[in-house]
């Protein structure tokens, strides 16, 4: 009755999604995700595309 043990996250699906490049819906450029840290120490993931240029 014991079913096969499955991972909580589908690793194959995550790798597949990572391979696909994301493009901005506004400018059409490739989206870069950057970790920015504020002076107070708060970390935030930012998507750069239209903002950077």
C-alpha positions, 0 to 999 in steps of 0.5 A: 500500500505504500506509494512511491515516495515523491519529492515535494517539488518537481525538480524536472519541472523547475529545471525546464522552467529555468531553461526557458528565457523570459521576455518582458511584456513591455519592451520585449527584452530578456528579463534579468533577475537580480538580488538587491539589498537595501541599506536597512539590510532587506533583500529583494529580487528585482527584475531588470529589463526596461528599467536598466536602459 
